[in-house]
Amino acid sequence: MTRDPSMRAVGWARSLPMGSSVKTARDWTRGHLATLGWDRTAPDVADAVVLAVSELVTNAHVHARSAAQLILAWDEECLHVTVHDSSHLVPRQRSLDHGALGGRGLLLVDALADEVRTRPCPRGKDVTACFRPGGGARTG
């Protein structure tokens, strides 16, 4: 990815109330990834970001029963994808049930991102996944 010396950091934020479509979050994210050129220069990482956004927003709506605030922040090294919700419960990996239709979202986000962290906030929590376009998703 070519560095633009005029761009030090850039970010976008979007509120996604309960009942809003996760597709809205995916489309919004894909549009911002295109402005960074990732649709051309890092399409696999862009797809991983969009899938992680889908999982994190779904978790906010379904498990936290909360609106989601989606924040994308690019600092020329890492795209920080943060989803904030109003639940104070820290997400945890459920026991893997091979017959279950769900329960793999956090495992998937952890596999796709270069780094994932959860931070409690006074009014809920933030789950942040970091994506580096040059390095791709981590393995193992």
C-alpha atoms as a printed R data frame, in Angstrom:
    type eleno elety resid chain resno       x       y      z
1   ATOM     1    CA   MET     A     1   0.000   0.000  0.000
2   ATOM     2    CA   THR     A     2   1.403   3.399 -0.968
3   ATOM     3    CA   ARG     A     3   1.676   5.834  1.904
4   ATOM     4    CA   ASP     A     4   0.162   9.256  1.416
5   ATOM     5    CA   PRO     A     5   2.377  11.752  3.283
6   ATOM     6    CA   SER     A     6  -0.571  14.105  3.723
7   ATOM     7    CA   MET     A     7  -2.598  11.464  5.554
8   ATOM     8    CA   ARG     A     8  -1.407  10.741  9.082
9   ATOM     9    CA   ALA     A     9  -4.593   9.167 10.421
10  ATOM    10    CA   VAL     A    10  -8.183   9.002  9.305
11  ATOM    11    CA   GLY     A    11 -11.318   7.657 10.895
12  ATOM    12    CA   TRP     A    12 -15.022   7.186 10.452
13  ATOM    13    CA   ALA     A    13 -17.839   6.402 12.877
14  ATOM    14    CA   ARG     A    14 -21.357   5.117 12.400
15  ATOM    15    CA   SER     A    15 -24.153   4.386 14.852
16  ATOM    16    CA   LEU     A    16 -26.145   1.237 14.150
17  ATOM    17    CA   PRO     A    17 -29.316   1.100 16.249
18  ATOM    18    CA   MET     A    18 -31.011  -2.163 17.155
19  ATOM    19    CA   GLY     A    19 -32.972  -3.386 14.182
20  ATOM    20    CA   SER     A    20 -30.556  -1.894 11.653
21  ATOM    21    CA   SER     A    21 -29.221  -4.326  9.120
22  ATOM    22    CA   VAL     A    22 -25.742  -5.784  9.537
23  ATOM    23    CA   LYS     A    23 -25.551  -5.448  5.753
24  ATOM    24    CA   THR     A    24 -25.618  -1.679  6.297
25  ATOM    25    CA   ALA     A    25 -22.472  -2.004  8.448
26  ATOM    26    CA   ARG     A    26 -20.767  -4.219  5.864
27  ATOM    27    CA   ASP     A    27 -21.582  -1.901  2.947
28  ATOM    28    CA   TRP     A    28 -20.506   1.194  4.896
29  ATOM    29    CA   THR     A    29 -17.227  -0.476  5.861
30  ATOM    30    CA   ARG     A    30 -16.541  -1.696  2.318
31  ATOM    31    CA   GLY     A    31 -17.031   1.856  1.027
32  ATOM    32    CA   HIS     A    32 -14.439   3.244  3.439
33  ATOM    33    CA   LEU     A    33 -12.007   0.445  2.645
34  ATOM    34    CA   ALA     A    34 -12.327   1.470 -1.017
35  ATOM    35    CA   THR     A    35 -11.323   5.042 -0.125
36  ATOM    36    CA   LEU     A    36  -8.153   3.569  1.389
37  ATOM    37    CA   GLY     A    37  -7.607   1.557 -1.796
38  ATOM    38    CA   TRP     A    38  -7.834  -1.782 -0.014
39  ATOM    39    CA   ASP     A    39 -10.349  -3.113 -2.541
40  ATOM    40    CA   ARG     A    40  -7.429  -3.060 -5.031
41  ATOM    41    CA   THR     A    41  -4.286  -3.372 -2.900
42  ATOM    42    CA   ALA     A    42  -5.433  -5.715 -0.110
43  ATOM    43    CA   PRO     A    43  -8.701  -7.357 -1.203
44  ATOM    44    CA   ASP     A    44  -8.293 -10.406  1.059
45  ATOM    45    CA   VAL     A    45  -7.725  -8.214  4.113
46  ATOM    46    CA   ALA     A    46 -10.658  -6.003  3.091
47  ATOM    47    CA   ASP     A    47 -12.874  -9.105  2.970
48  ATOM    48    CA   ALA     A    48 -11.591 -10.142  6.416
49  ATOM    49    CA   VAL     A    49 -12.408  -6.675  7.809
50  ATOM    50    CA   VAL     A    50 -15.941  -6.791  6.392
51  ATOM    51    CA   LEU     A    51 -16.539 -10.262  7.837
52  ATOM    52    CA   ALA     A    52 -15.214  -9.169 11.248
53  ATOM    53    CA   VAL     A    53 -17.488  -6.099 11.189
54  ATOM    54    CA   SER     A    54 -20.434  -8.359 10.457
55  ATOM    55    CA   GLU     A    55 -19.600 -10.620 13.409
56  ATOM    56    CA   LEU     A    56 -18.901  -7.792 15.876
57  ATOM    57    CA   VAL     A    57 -22.041  -5.802 15.022
58  ATOM    58    CA   THR     A    58 -24.128  -8.972 15.180
59  ATOM    59    CA   ASN     A    59 -22.682  -9.705 18.633
60  ATOM    60    CA   ALA     A    60 -23.580  -6.202 19.817
61  ATOM    61    CA   HIS     A    61 -27.153  -6.525 18.582
62  ATOM    62    CA   VAL     A    62 -27.814 -10.155 19.541
63  ATOM    63    CA   HIS     A    63 -25.753 -10.836 22.659
64  ATOM    64    CA   ALA     A    64 -25.452  -7.351 24.161
65  ATOM    65    CA   ARG     A    65 -28.983  -6.413 23.011
66  ATOM    66    CA   SER     A    66 -27.566  -3.013 22.235
67  ATOM    67    CA   ALA     A    67 -27.094  -0.485 19.502
68  ATOM    68    CA   ALA     A    68 -23.592  -0.651 18.063
69  ATOM    69    CA   GLN     A    69 -21.187   2.181 17.411
70  ATOM    70    CA   LEU     A    70 -18.806   1.169 14.640
71  ATOM    71    CA   ILE     A    71 -15.531   3.064 14.403
72  ATOM    72    CA   LEU     A    72 -12.855   2.588 11.757
73  ATOM    73    CA   ALA     A    73  -9.508   4.281 12.397
74  ATOM    74    CA   TRP     A    74  -6.559   3.957 10.004
75  ATOM    75    CA   ASP     A    75  -3.152   5.109 11.290
76  ATOM    76    CA   GLU     A    76  -1.104   4.014  8.226
77  ATOM    77    CA   GLU     A    77  -0.052   0.845 10.043
78  ATOM    78    CA   CYS     A    78  -3.237  -0.724 11.289
79  ATOM    79    CA   LEU     A    79  -6.941  -0.376 10.640
80  ATOM    80    CA   HIS     A    80  -8.550  -0.411 14.071
81  ATOM    81    CA   VAL     A    81 -12.120  -1.718 13.817
82  ATOM    82    CA   THR     A    82 -13.977  -0.970 17.030
83  ATOM    83    CA   VAL     A    83 -17.529  -1.879 17.931
84  ATOM    84    CA   HIS     A    84 -18.905  -0.360 21.107
85  ATOM    85    CA   ASP     A    85 -22.037  -1.657 22.822
86  ATOM    86    CA   SER     A    86 -23.758  -0.869 26.115
87  ATOM    87    CA   SER     A    87 -23.214  -4.248 27.803
88  ATOM    88    CA   HIS     A    88 -20.578  -4.536 30.513
89  ATOM    89    CA   LEU     A    89 -20.304  -8.299 29.943
90  ATOM    90    CA   VAL     A    90 -16.974  -9.110 28.342
91  ATOM    91    CA   PRO     A    91 -17.377 -11.457 25.389
92  ATOM    92    CA   ARG     A    92 -16.066 -14.936 25.930
93  ATOM    93    CA   GLN     A    93 -15.559 -17.873 23.669
94  ATOM    94    CA   ARG     A    94 -18.291 -20.454 24.099
95  ATOM    95    CA   SER     A    95 -17.606 -24.169 24.095
96  ATOM    96    CA   LEU     A    96 -17.465 -25.316 20.515
97  ATOM    97    CA   ASP     A    97 -20.574 -27.284 19.558
98  ATOM    98    CA   HIS     A    98 -20.001 -28.745 16.104
99  ATOM    99    CA   GLY     A    99 -23.744 -29.045 15.520
100 ATOM   100    CA   ALA     A   100 -24.566 -25.461 16.493
101 ATOM   101    CA   LEU     A   101 -25.323 -22.861 13.856
102 ATOM   102    CA   GLY     A   102 -23.641 -20.057 15.853
103 ATOM   103    CA   GLY     A   103 -21.099 -19.514 18.573
104 ATOM   104    CA   ARG     A   104 -18.008 -19.105 16.418
105 ATOM   105    CA   GLY     A   105 -17.985 -15.326 15.897
106 ATOM   106    CA   LEU     A   106 -15.199 -14.435 18.321
107 ATOM   107    CA   LEU     A   107 -13.118 -17.369 17.163
108 ATOM   108    CA   LEU     A   108 -13.547 -16.175 13.587
109 ATOM   109    CA   VAL     A   109 -12.664 -12.543 14.382
110 ATOM   110    CA   ASP     A   110  -9.607 -13.706 16.320
111 ATOM   111    CA   ALA     A   111  -8.474 -15.795 13.331
112 ATOM   112    CA   LEU     A   112  -9.026 -12.966 10.819
113 ATOM   113    CA   ALA     A   113  -7.457 -10.052 12.702
114 ATOM   114    CA   ASP     A   114  -3.835  -9.400 13.535
115 ATOM   115    CA   GLU     A   115  -4.864  -8.468 17.073
116 ATOM   116    CA   VAL     A   116  -8.133  -8.378 19.055
117 ATOM   117    CA   ARG     A   117  -8.751  -6.734 22.408
118 ATOM   118    CA   THR     A   118 -11.704  -5.895 24.603
119 ATOM   119    CA   ARG     A   119 -11.780  -2.816 26.811
120 ATOM   120    CA   PRO     A   120 -14.431  -2.058 29.417
121 ATOM   121    CA   CYS     A   121 -15.843   1.473 29.260
122 ATOM   122    CA   PRO     A   122 -18.040   3.412 31.700
123 ATOM   123    CA   ARG     A   123 -21.061   2.775 29.466
124 ATOM   124    CA   GLY     A   124 -20.311  -0.673 28.092
125 ATOM   125    CA   LYS     A   125 -17.328  -2.097 26.257
126 ATOM   126    CA   ASP     A   126 -15.260  -1.754 23.111
127 ATOM   127    CA   VAL     A   127 -14.101  -4.724 21.061
128 ATOM   128    CA   THR     A   128 -11.288  -3.706 18.733
129 ATOM   129    CA   ALA     A   129  -9.714  -5.771 15.973
130 ATOM   130    CA   CYS     A   130  -6.561  -4.581 14.217
131 ATOM   131    CA   PHE     A   131  -5.896  -5.343 10.550
132 ATOM   132    CA   ARG     A   132  -2.585  -4.690  8.786
133 ATOM   133    CA   PRO     A   133  -2.895  -4.731  4.989
134 ATOM   134    CA   GLY     A   134   0.686  -5.841  4.353
135 ATOM   135    CA   GLY     A   135   0.824  -8.703  6.813
136 ATOM   136    CA   GLY     A   136  -2.560 -10.313  6.267
137 ATOM   137    CA   ALA     A   137  -4.360 -12.207  8.997
138 ATOM   138    CA   ARG     A   138  -2.236 -14.020 11.513
139 ATOM   139    CA   THR     A   139  -2.078 -17.753 11.496
140 ATOM   140    CA   GLY     A   140  -2.239 -20.239 14.315
